[in-house]
Amino acid sequence: MKDENAAPNPLRRILVAALAGFALALAGCASTGSSTPAAAQAPKNIIILFADGAAPTQWEFGRYASEHLRKQSFAVTDVVFRKGVLGLLSTHSANSMVTDSAASATAMSTGFKTNNFMVGVTPEGRPLTTFYEAAKAAGKRLGLVTTAAIYDASPAAFSVHSANRGEFQRIVDQYFTLEPDVLLGGGAGYFLPAGSPGGKRKDGRDVIAAFAGKGYRVARNTVELNAAGSARLLGLFADGPMGYEIDSDPARTPSIADMTRAALRVLSRSGSNGFVLFAENENTDDAAHENDIAALMRALWAFDDAVNVALEFQQRNPDTLVIVTSDHETGGLSVTYALRNLNQQPRQTRIYAQPHLEAIGRITMSLGAVASKLGREPSPEALDALLLQHFPGFRLDDDLREHILKQRPLELNFTNNTQNALGRMIARQTGFYWGTAGHTSEPVAVGAIGPGAELFRGYQDNTDFGRHLHRLIQGK
Ligand SMILES: [Zn+2]
């Protein structure tokens, strides 16, 4: 390592002058009442890109698969993590070492721990100030984007309150009161009265019509989203969650990049005092619950496209902070040399390699779609036909076939019988293994680039993340 004392005199003079200037700047901040230099760095806009269930193992898979299969760099790791500030967040909730999305997003939105399944409230049920409430009070525009139902735990915890994440109608009603400028995702069911197509509300209200009455433009497919212009926007693209990228029809269902682009158009229209945008891909979590590596790969790539949209926006609007993060790890994903019957395998098949990745790339259906096509009493013929058509080159071992046909879990913590057995089939032939169908306690990465990013450096807790957001929105 180079010793700075050995630098030639002119360089040392420059260093000394620079340090003195920095000290003066610090003193200047102190004299105006601000505690740190961060005040000068408060961003006008904050974009939080959130891949539910993604931890460093998932990011590495996204990066490697993108480079080797998609032939494209991965903006999450190659731009945000590499060129921005990188941190790790511990994720435990108030009552468990392993969090759910509600408790984790509450910590990240409010700066306080709560119990699993609770949204924007203390463990006793008292409401906490959410990031979106603070942002609205600071005069910011608000955008919520997700591939999940829009009332799902993460977007809900960034904005509203509920002692139980399952109170969907109540969460939608709070959105109606909060009036985010952009709401895009799935979940039309809890905006429409029971009895209407897809409707699930018990009070007979049509909340889509009520939003339209407040001046919101309504979009129900990709064409309507792209035509929506810059008016306040409610886009609902499915009755429930929007479904996996690997199964979706882009003409009908917009991608997370499409939704992020549309949200930025509305939020950045003239006269703006800045905005906060939370854009989530929930499919990274859902795919991991189902141990579906191919659907996870497509979800990570789709998420990365949205990160690129945000980074392009930041190029034109450098007063924007872009944050990429997550709430917890899902699935205990482990990419390993270990294949089954190691002693019987020729050496080259033990080692994870390009052919394994290419085999994953040839899969054309999510494991969830296979499960719903097969139903509760799968027939061997239907199973074989789907495997032949959508999983070329994969063979289903007899023990796994039994689990599917008899609908038995692999082990007790694997709750999606068909999906988890097929996930194990893929693992045995590629080395992409899953330890669970649930969440794990692995810390999550946070990458930040732009003004205020420095706050997120290093190993912190997810409540620190929430406190930083509140500090930035108050310009402190
Ligand atoms: Zn989950």
Boltz pocket constraint, residues with backbone or C-beta under 6 A from the ligand:
constraints:
  - pocket:
      binder: B
      contacts: [[A, 53], [A, 101], [A, 285], [A, 286], [A, 289], [A, 330], [A, 439]]
      max_distance: 6.0
